[in-house]
Amino acid sequence: MRQMKRFVWLILLFLLCTGCKKQEYIKENKTVVLQTQFRQAVINRCKVTDCYEETYVNTVSALLEEQKKAGDYDMDHPLFILNPYGTTPNMVYIYLGQTKERPYISYEVKVPKTNIPSFFRNFYLPVDINEQGSISVEGLLAGLIEGVVNELHLFIKDETGTIQKEQTYLLDLRESSPSKEIEQVVFYQAEEEKIPKEGLFCCSVNLPNESGYLFYDNYGILRARIAAKEVIAYGKVLAAGNHLFYASGQEEYVLVDYCGKVKKRFYQDSKEVIQDYVYDEEAQTILVLTCDKKSGKPYFYSIDPIDGDIKTLNTNLIQENFHYVEKQLLGSRISIKMLQKGDCLLSGSQTEDVFRINHLYTQPVVRWMLSSDNDAEQIVTLSGTMAKYRGICSISDSNEKKQPKDSLSFGILAKTNNQAWFDVLSVDESYHMFSSKGRFCLGSAAEILSAHTYGKHLIVGKSQEIGEYNTEGQLILSLTFSKPTILNVQKMTMSRYWF
């Protein structure tokens, strides 16, 4: 591992370069009036501060419509509002008016007079045609740095990728500096010639006065964040179609659209605690797993991200072998991995068992279990040899897209007394056998908090460090925080939502 760059000094450089030369930038670039007090205007009107409340959301939508109708907005005269819906504190909403044909938009974010790498992305725009036969060109800009002046280059292209129009704007975010608890730049180390996957590291964090999800790029620069009402130990962000789904509190979840607007808000019983939640892409359904705080009994819920309907699935779990599954998972933090429509894997942090559940939405059945112990006569137990683990903390894809019929591979984050391992298991369902295809040690069991596959790479989270490993198990990138703040880490493309 060889140190490439260090950005800890950049925050001071930000202030030096942007705080005293604003007039110079105004002469060179087109400035805009970035509305940074929009949130206060919303609060003044609705008397509500919780951005997840329906009254707050409706007030924002009404004010936005008033703003859009009040001006003749287009590529040369956009509407910029900082975080109108309150869910994305350092992201800017942009509105470019109405168009009859879909535009293809890209943008680049720079911080003038610094060595900060530029941030270049395509702008996500769903083709939703309104009653007038037009497309409303709007969405969120990621990549902006809080507390400084940002230079935004906007490009509009045709279907061939030819630039039809471009414009440069200056967005002054000096009045919206984040809490000092939030690290905007973290120390990073990268192996030369070892390229990390493109994407953003999404971290759920534990800070004294801040909660939510922070998104860092491969250089350790904070490019986006999502607000939450409180710290959620196992919170994560799901890309559910062109919406996001995440826990916004200990007993609530939200479905948010590409503009940061809360479309649906869901509540769970106060007697239950969050275990895990996943998106079944084939069924276009969100599956939520909770458990009773006293008994530990698991509860399954399915959520339709389109109409927001939520259903309990526990009335289907009446077979005798499900009682055995519940017993084995009792006292664990339970993890889910979707396989295909209605089929999933379950594991627990206090057991080495893995269960395959089929037809969860209709007539669920326990197809098999993977364990070193064979004491469940009513359940098919796969034969094979695996390392002796004390718990399985998560299940991930195996990175193999094409697998033989009746075969299944997946990766597990498993722990012994003192070490954490990533083990890739292969199952031959036709012969009821399993085997390990390889494993490697990630470090101390106490240090490793999460491990998830991302393409062919592995993303590992510690309380102060994020690591990205390649297919050979080599650590090719690490981001190190100054304080232990991380709870869970995943890497995401954010496609069909922001990009």
N, C-alpha and C positions, 0 to 999 in steps of 0.2 A: 504494500500500500504506500503510495507516494503522494505527498501533499502537493496539490495543484494550485489552489488559491485559498485565500482567507478573506471573508467579507465582514468580519466583525467591525472593522473601522469604517464601513461604508455609511452607517447611520449618521455619524458626525459629518462625513463628507456630503451627505444629502443636504444637511442643514446649511453648510457653508456655501454650497453651489446654488441652492434654490432660494435661500432666504434673502440674499442681498442683490441678486441680479435679475429680479423679475422683470424690470423694465426692458432689459436687453432682449429677453425672450419675447416680449410683446411686440417688439419691432420686427423680429424675424419670423414669427409664426402667428397664426390666427388664434386669438383667444376666444374663450366662450365664458358665459356666466354659468358656472356650475352651481346648481341649487343644493346647498348643503344644509339648509334650514327647513327642508321639506318635512322631515319627521316632526319637528316642533309644530309646524302648521297643522299636521294631522292630529297631533295630541290636543292642540288648542280647540280643534273642531269637535272631536269625538270624546274627549276627556278620558281616553284609554291609553295606557303606555305599553301594554302587552301586544307586541306585533303579531301574535298568533291568535288573538281574539277576533271573532268574526266582525265585530263593529269596527275595529281598527282596519282590517283588510278592506272592508267595503268603503270606508272613508278614503283610503288611499286610492282605490280604483276610481272613485268619483272625482277626486282632486286631479288625478292624472288625465281623465277625460276633459276636464275643464282646461287644463294646461295645453293639451294637444289641439283643442279646438280654438284656443286663443291665439295661436301663432301659425304661420305658414312654414312648417318645418320640412326640410329636405336635406340632401347631401351637403349643401353649402350652409345650411342653417339648422343643425340638429338641436334637439332638446336633450340636455344632460341633467340628470338628477342623481345625487348620491344616495344609494340604498333606499329607494322610496318605500318598499314594503317592510323594511327593518330586519329582514332575515339575512342579508348579506352586507355586513358593515363596511367593507372596503371595496365594494363593487359599484359601478356606475351604470345606471339605466340610460339607454340611448334610444331616441325615437327619431326616425328619418322620414316620417310621413307615410303616405299611401302610394302604392305602385300597382300597375296592372300586370306586370311581369315580375317574376321572382328575380331579385338581384343576388349576385354572389359577392359576399363581402368578406374581406380580410382586414386585420388590423395589427399594428405593431406598437408596443409600448416601450418607451425609452425614458431614462432619467438623464436630462442634459448635463454635460460637463462631468460625468462620472464614468467609471468602468463597469457599471452594472450591466450584465448581459441583457439584450433586448428580449422582449417577450412577444412572439409572433404566433397568431392563431387565426383560424377561419371562424367567422361569426355564424353561430347557429340561428337558422331562421326557418321555422316550420311553415309549410305552405297552407295557411288557413285563409281561405277566401271569404270575405264578409258579404253582407247583403248587397253592397254596391259593386261587387265583383272585383274588389281590390284586396291587396295584401298589406297588412299593417307591419311596417318594418320597425321592429323593436326588439330589445333584449338586453342582456347584461354584459358588461365588459369586465373581464378578469385581467389580472396581471398588474394592476395599478398599485403603486406604493403610497401608503398613507404618510402624511406629514411632510410631503414634498410636492414640487411641481412636476407633473408627468407630461411627456410629449406623446401625443396619440397620432399615429399615421393611419388614415382610413383609406381603403382601396375598394372600389366597386368594379367588378369584372363581369364579362359576359360568359356564356356557357363554355367557350373555348379557353377561358382563363386570361383573355386579353383585358388589360386594365382600361376601363372606360373613363374613370374619373378617380382622382385622389386628392386628399386634403389633409392638412396637418393642423392639429388643435393642441392647445395647452390646457391641461386640467389641473387646477390648483387645489391640492388636498392638504395644504399646510394646516388648515384649521380643524382637520379631522384626524389628528394623531391618535393611534391606538393606546390602550393602557400599557404602562411600562412592564406589566407582567408578560405581555405578548412579545415574543422574539420575532422581529421582522426579518432578521438575517441570522442564520446559524452557520457554524463552522462546518465545512464540507471537505472531504477527501475523496479523490477518485483515482482509479487505476488508469494510467495512460494507455490508450489503444483499447480499453475495455469500455464499450459504450452502454450506458444504462438505457432502459426503455423510456420512450417518450411518455409523459404523463405527469400527474401531480400526486404527491404523497398526501393522503388525507389522514390527519391525526385527530383523534378525540383526546382532549386535554383536560388536565386537572389543575386549575389555577385558583388562587384564593378568591378572586373577585370576577373571574371571567369563565364562561363555559361555552362549549361549542366544538366546532370542527375547523381545523386550520389546514390550508392547502399550500404545500411548499413545492417549488420546482426542483430540478436536479442540481441547482446551484445553492440550494438552501435558502431561497428567497421566498418570503410569504407572498403568494399571488392571489389568494382569496380566502375568505372565512365565512362560516355560517354560524349564526348565533343560536344558542340554546338557553333555556331558562335555568338549568342547573346541570351539575356534573352527572353524566351517565356512564357508569363504569364500563359497560360493554356496548356503548353506543357506536353506531357506524352509519355511513351514508350509502343508500342503495340507488342505483340508476334503474328506475322502473319505467321503461319506455322513454318518453321525453319529459319525464317528471323525476323528482328526487323524493325519496322517502327516508325519514330518519326519526330517531327519538329526540324530541325537543324537551323532554322532561322525564322524570322517573315513571310517570304514569300516563304519558301521552306521546303520540306520534303525529307527524304531519306529512302531507303530500304537497309538494311545492312545484310550481311550473317554472319554465325557463326564464321568466321575468322576476322570480323570487316571490311570487304571489302564493299564499297558502290556499290551496284548492279544497283540501279536506283536513279535518283535525279529528283524531281518534283517541279515545280514552280507554284505559284498562282498569279493571277492578283494583281498588286500593289494597286489597288483600293479596295481590299477585305482584311478582317482580319480573322484570324483563330477563329473558334468557338469550334469545337470538331472534333474528328476522332475516329472511332471504326473499329474493324475487324469483318466481317461477316464470321464466320468459316464455316457455311454450304455452302455458296456461294463462299468461298475462295476469298473474295473481301474486300478491304479496302474502307470504306465510309468516305469521308471528307466533313465537313460542314463549310462554310465560310459565311460572310455577307458583303454587300456593306458598306464601311465606312461612306457614306453620308446618303443613304436611309435606311440602315438596312436590305435590302432585302436579304434573305438567298439563298445560292447557294449550290447545292449538286454535288459531284463528286464521281465516283467510279474508283478505281485503281486496276488493275489486278497485284498482286504481282509476278506472274510468268513471264509475258512478258512486264510488265510496262505500258500497255495501260491505258490511263486515259480518261474518258468520263464524259461529263456534263449531269446531269439528269434533269435539269430545264425545258427542252422542254416538259417533261412529265407532269409537274405540271401546268396544264391549267384549271383545274376545278375551279368553283367559290368558293368552300369551302376552297381551298388552300389560297385564298386571305384573308379569315378570319383568318386562321392559322398564316399567315405572320403578319397580323395586331396585333394579340394577343401577338406574340413573339417580336414585334418591341421594340428595346431598351434594350433587354435582352441579356445576355450571354446564348446562346442556347446549350443544352445538348442532346446527342443521347444515346439511349440504344437499341441494337439489340435484337430482339426476336427470329426470325427465318429467313430463307432465304428471303431477301427483305422486311421484316416487321420490324418496329422499333417504338420506343416511342420518342417523342420530348417534351421538357419542357423549360421554360425560367426563368432566375433569377429575373425577374421583374413581374412574373405572377404565379398564382397557378394552371394554366391549364396544363394538360398532354394530348397529342394527340397521337393516334395510327394511323400510316400510314402503309398501306399494299401495296405490289407489287411495291415497289419504283423503281425497275429497269425496269419495263415494263409498266404497266398501273396503276399508283399509285392512291390510294383512301384513304380518311380520314375515317377510320372505326368508330371511336368514339372519344369523348373528355371527360375528367374528370375535372369537375369544380364545384365550389359552385354556380356559376352564370349560368343561362340557357338562353342565348340570341343569340344562333346560331341555327336558325331553320333548316338550311340545313345540320347540323351535328347531329348525334345521341349523346345525352348527357347522360352520366351515372347518375343514381340517387344514392344518398347516402349522408353521412355526414362526413365531414373532418374538421380538425382544420383550422382556418383562418390564412393562411400564406401570406407573402408578396412576396415570390419568392421561386422557386425550383432550387437549384444549381446543382444537379446531380441526376441520376437515376441508381440504382444498382440492381443486382440479389437479390432475396429474401432469398436465401440459401435453398430453397425447390426444389430439383431436380425433384421429381415426383409430378405433379399437376393434378387434375381432368380435364377431357375434358371440353373445353370452359371456363377454369378458368386460371387466370393469377395473379401472385403475384410479387411485386417488391418493393424495398426500395427507399426512396427519402431523400435527404438532403434538408430540408426546413427551412426557417427562418421567424421569426416574427420580430417585431420592435427591440427586444433586445435579443432574444434567438435563438439558432440553434437546430433543432430536427432531429432525424432519425426516420422516420415513414414508417412502412411496410403496404402497401395497397394491398387489395385483390379484384380482379375484377371477377364477374360472367358475362361473355359475353352473355350467353344465355338469361339472364334476364335483361341485361343492368344495373347492380347494382354494387356498390363498397362499401367497408368498410375498416376501419383501424383495423389491427390485433395487433396493439401495437406500441407505440412510446416512446422514452425517450430523455431527454434533454442532449445535448452534451456540452453546455456552452454558452458563450456570442456569439451573432450573428457576432460581429465584429472579434472575435478571430478565429472561425472555418472557415477554408479555403477549406477543402475537406473532404469527407467521402465516402469510397467505401467498399463493402463487399469483403471478401477474405475467401472462403470456408464458414464456419459458423461464422466467426469472422468479426468484423468491424474495418477498419483502418481509423483513423481520423487524419487530419493534421491541426496544427496551425502554426503560423509563426515561432515559436521556439520549437515546440514539436510535436512528433508523438505518438499516442496512439493506442493500440490494445485492443478491447473489445471482451469478449466472448459472448455466446448465451444468458446469463443471464443479459447482459448489464454491466458486471463488467469490470473495467479497469484492465487488467492483466499485461500490459507492457507499459512503457513510455520511450521515448528517448528525452532528452532535449538538445538543442543546446545553445551555449553561446550568440548567436546573432540571430535576426529574419532574417532568410535566406530562409525559405521554402515557395514555392508557391503552390505545389500540391504534394500529397503523394499517392502512391499505393503500394501494396505488390505483388511480383511476384515470381514464381518458377524458371523462366528462363529455363524451360525444353525444349528440342528440339532446343536449341540454344547454351547455355553454358554448361548445365548439362544434 
